[in-house]
């Protein structure tokens, strides 16, 4: 099982949490971006640089992720695609996207997109708060613990 990161939009604070977790648990962490990324030296951390273009990084993550993997993204359509492949998606704010909630989140995203395109200003996301970073770290730790139990079960 791997952790895939939609790295172009992932906050630095979240990447740092992921780097530490990958090293601590020997979990493969793959950052996918359309630009060069500087990462700490680690045999558990790798980067995939994709060409510039709309959804190129997202498509690469969907192509490579497998059932049981974890994808870090705030992109709801990407989360929907990876969940359909039996992977999990976790937002940098700590929201876990699953088969049970992804369609409702996708519908809300589409509704807000329609409002924006009709000229209604909805504002952008707020800055990442300390409690959201903690929620992310807690969800990540739960996934890593479940993964460790699955790997140790004969």
C-alpha positions in Angstrom: 0.0 0.0 0.0 1.2 3.5 -0.9 0.3 7.0 -0.1 -0.1 9.2 -3.3 -0.1 13.0 -3.0 -1.7 15.4 -5.4 1.4 17.6 -4.6 0.9 20.7 -6.7 -1.8 22.0 -4.2 -0.8 20.2 -1.1 0.2 22.6 1.8 3.8 22.4 2.9 2.8 21.7 6.5 0.9 18.6 5.3 3.8 17.4 3.1 6.1 17.7 6.2 3.7 15.5 8.2 3.7 13.0 5.4 7.5 12.9 5.1 7.8 12.2 8.8 5.1 9.5 8.7 6.6 7.8 5.6 10.0 7.5 7.3 8.6 6.5 10.7 6.5 3.7 9.3 8.5 2.7 6.1 5.4 3.5 4.0 6.0 4.4 0.3 5.1 8.0 -0.3 4.8 9.2 -3.9 4.3 12.9 -4.7 2.9 13.6 -8.1 3.3 17.2 -9.5 3.8 19.1 -12.7 6.8 20.8 -11.3 10.1 19.8 -9.7 9.7 19.1 -5.9 12.4 19.2 -3.3 11.9 16.4 -0.8 14.0 15.1 2.1 16.4 12.3 1.3 14.5 9.0 2.1 14.2 5.7 0.4 10.5 5.8 1.2 9.8 9.1 -0.5 9.7 9.5 -4.3 8.3 12.1 -6.8 6.7 11.8 -10.2 6.9 14.9 -12.3 4.2 15.0 -15.0 3.9 17.4 -17.9 1.9 20.7 -17.5 -1.7 20.4 -18.3 -5.2 20.2 -17.0 -5.7 17.1 -14.7 -2.4 15.5 -15.9 -1.3 14.8 -12.3 -4.7 13.7 -11.3 -4.9 11.2 -14.2 -1.4 9.9 -13.3 -2.5 9.2 -9.7 -5.7 7.5 -10.9 -3.7 5.4 -13.3 -1.2 4.3 -10.7 -3.1 4.0 -7.4 -4.5 0.6 -6.3 -7.1 -0.7 -3.9 -6.1 0.0 -0.4 -3.8 3.0 -1.2 -4.3 6.4 0.3 -4.5 9.5 -1.9 -4.0 12.9 -0.4 -6.0 15.5 -2.3 -8.5 18.3 -1.9 -9.7 17.7 -5.5 -13.2 16.1 -5.1 -13.4 14.7 -8.7 -10.0 13.0 -8.1 -11.1 11.7 -4.8 -14.2 10.2 -6.5 -12.1 8.4 -9.1 -9.7 6.9 -6.6 -12.5 5.8 -4.2 -14.1 4.0 -7.2 -10.8 2.0 -7.4 -11.2 1.0 -3.7 -8.6 3.4 -2.5 -9.2 6.0 0.1 -8.8 9.8 -0.2 -7.9 12.2 2.5 -8.1 15.9 2.3 -5.3 18.1 3.8 -8.0 19.3 6.2 -8.5 15.8 7.6 -11.7 14.9 5.7 -11.8 11.2 4.7 -13.5 10.5 1.4 -15.1 7.1 1.2 -17.8 5.3 -0.9 -20.3 6.4 1.7 -19.7 10.2 1.4 -18.0 11.0 -1.9 -21.1 11.3 -4.0 -22.6 13.9 -1.6 -19.3 15.8 -1.6 -19.1 15.7 -5.4 -22.7 17.0 -5.7 -21.9 19.9 -3.3 -18.8 20.7 -5.2 -20.7 20.8 -8.5 -23.4 22.9 -6.9 -20.9 25.5 -5.7 -19.2 25.4 -9.1 -22.5 26.2 -10.7 -23.0 29.2 -8.3 -19.5 30.5 -9.1 -20.1 30.3 -12.8 -23.3 32.2 -12.5 -21.4 35.1 -10.8 -22.1 34.4 -7.2 -18.9 34.8 -5.2 -18.5 32.0 -2.7 -14.9 32.9 -1.6 -12.0 30.5 -1.5 -11.0 28.1 1.2 -9.7 29.5 4.5 -6.1 29.1 5.6 -5.2 25.7 7.0 -5.8 25.8 10.8 -3.9 24.0 13.5 -7.0 21.9 14.3 -7.2 20.9 10.6 -3.5 19.9 10.6 -4.2 17.8 13.7 -7.3 16.2 12.1 -5.2 15.3 9.1 -2.4 13.8 11.3 -4.9 11.8 13.3 -6.6 10.4 10.2 -3.3 9.5 8.7 -2.2 7.8 11.9 -5.4 5.7 11.9 -4.8 4.6 8.3 -1.2 3.8 9.0 -2.2 1.8 12.1 -4.8 -0.2 10.1 -2.2 -0.8 7.4 0.3 -2.1 10.0 -2.3 -4.5 11.4 -3.2 -5.8 8.0 0.5 -6.3 7.1 1.2 -8.2 10.4 -1.9 -10.5 10.1 -1.0 -13.9 8.7 
